[in-house]
């Protein structure tokens, strides 16, 4: 079970990681 908060913020973390490091997760 994934908390709603995480499900909402995960895409933002992913976008930030991709933009800053060029690495997709």
Chimera marker file (.cmm) of the C-alpha trace (Angstrom):
<marker_set name="trace">
<marker id="1" x="0.000" y="0.000" z="0.000" r="1" g="1" b="0" radius="0.5"/>
<marker id="2" x="1.518" y="3.290" z="-1.116" r="1" g="1" b="0" radius="0.5"/>
<marker id="3" x="0.569" y="6.390" z="0.874" r="1" g="1" b="0" radius="0.5"/>
<marker id="4" x="-1.247" y="9.067" z="-1.105" r="1" g="1" b="0" radius="0.5"/>
<marker id="5" x="1.353" y="11.657" z="-0.094" r="1" g="1" b="0" radius="0.5"/>
<marker id="6" x="4.151" y="9.607" z="-1.620" r="1" g="1" b="0" radius="0.5"/>
<marker id="7" x="2.187" y="8.872" z="-4.748" r="1" g="1" b="0" radius="0.5"/>
<marker id="8" x="1.685" y="12.622" z="-5.236" r="1" g="1" b="0" radius="0.5"/>
<marker id="9" x="5.285" y="13.680" z="-4.536" r="1" g="1" b="0" radius="0.5"/>
<marker id="10" x="7.131" y="10.828" z="-6.253" r="1" g="1" b="0" radius="0.5"/>
<marker id="11" x="6.709" y="12.266" z="-9.790" r="1" g="1" b="0" radius="0.5"/>
<marker id="12" x="8.152" y="15.575" z="-8.579" r="1" g="1" b="0" radius="0.5"/>
<marker id="13" x="11.175" y="13.806" z="-7.098" r="1" g="1" b="0" radius="0.5"/>
<marker id="14" x="11.618" y="11.869" z="-10.319" r="1" g="1" b="0" radius="0.5"/>
<marker id="15" x="11.440" y="15.037" z="-12.441" r="1" g="1" b="0" radius="0.5"/>
<marker id="16" x="13.947" y="16.795" z="-10.197" r="1" g="1" b="0" radius="0.5"/>
<marker id="17" x="16.339" y="13.849" z="-10.317" r="1" g="1" b="0" radius="0.5"/>
<marker id="18" x="16.060" y="13.635" z="-14.083" r="1" g="1" b="0" radius="0.5"/>
<marker id="19" x="16.564" y="17.363" z="-14.596" r="1" g="1" b="0" radius="0.5"/>
<marker id="20" x="19.512" y="17.693" z="-12.209" r="1" g="1" b="0" radius="0.5"/>
<marker id="21" x="21.397" y="14.483" z="-12.918" r="1" g="1" b="0" radius="0.5"/>
<marker id="22" x="20.058" y="13.204" z="-16.225" r="1" g="1" b="0" radius="0.5"/>
<marker id="23" x="19.401" y="9.864" z="-14.523" r="1" g="1" b="0" radius="0.5"/>
<marker id="24" x="15.920" y="8.395" z="-14.691" r="1" g="1" b="0" radius="0.5"/>
<marker id="25" x="14.690" y="6.318" z="-11.746" r="1" g="1" b="0" radius="0.5"/>
<link id1="1" id2="2" r="1" g="1" b="0" radius="0.2"/>
<link id1="2" id2="3" r="1" g="1" b="0" radius="0.2"/>
<link id1="3" id2="4" r="1" g="1" b="0" radius="0.2"/>
<link id1="4" id2="5" r="1" g="1" b="0" radius="0.2"/>
<link id1="5" id2="6" r="1" g="1" b="0" radius="0.2"/>
<link id1="6" id2="7" r="1" g="1" b="0" radius="0.2"/>
<link id1="7" id2="8" r="1" g="1" b="0" radius="0.2"/>
<link id1="8" id2="9" r="1" g="1" b="0" radius="0.2"/>
<link id1="9" id2="10" r="1" g="1" b="0" radius="0.2"/>
<link id1="10" id2="11" r="1" g="1" b="0" radius="0.2"/>
<link id1="11" id2="12" r="1" g="1" b="0" radius="0.2"/>
<link id1="12" id2="13" r="1" g="1" b="0" radius="0.2"/>
<link id1="13" id2="14" r="1" g="1" b="0" radius="0.2"/>
<link id1="14" id2="15" r="1" g="1" b="0" radius="0.2"/>
<link id1="15" id2="16" r="1" g="1" b="0" radius="0.2"/>
<link id1="16" id2="17" r="1" g="1" b="0" radius="0.2"/>
<link id1="17" id2="18" r="1" g="1" b="0" radius="0.2"/>
<link id1="18" id2="19" r="1" g="1" b="0" radius="0.2"/>
<link id1="19" id2="20" r="1" g="1" b="0" radius="0.2"/>
<link id1="20" id2="21" r="1" g="1" b="0" radius="0.2"/>
<link id1="21" id2="22" r="1" g="1" b="0" radius="0.2"/>
<link id1="22" id2="23" r="1" g="1" b="0" radius="0.2"/>
<link id1="23" id2="24" r="1" g="1" b="0" radius="0.2"/>
<link id1="24" id2="25" r="1" g="1" b="0" radius="0.2"/>
</marker_set>
